[in-house]
Amino acid sequence: MSIETAGYLVTGLGLYAALGLVVALIYMFGGAGRIDPAAKGKGMPLRARLLIMPGVIGLWPVMVAKLFTQKEPPVS
């Protein structure tokens, strides 16, 4: 692998992580309540939101799809 290719790879991973961070912040402070009714309002403390942040950053394409396709929380 050349230095140029490694640079493109690092840049791509950085952009992926940056987009993931934006989606994670949107999800943690607004979108989580649309998917899980227990997370609405003050139902989910900040420490719990911070625990899910790395997973949302890594799986942000899945979370974006879930936020746009799921209309209401599932009934249990």
Secondary structure, 3 states (H helix, E strand, C coil): CCHHHHHHHHHHHHHHHHHHHHHHHHHHHHHHHHHCHHHCCCCCCHHHHHHHHHHHHHCHHHHHHHHHHCCCCCCC
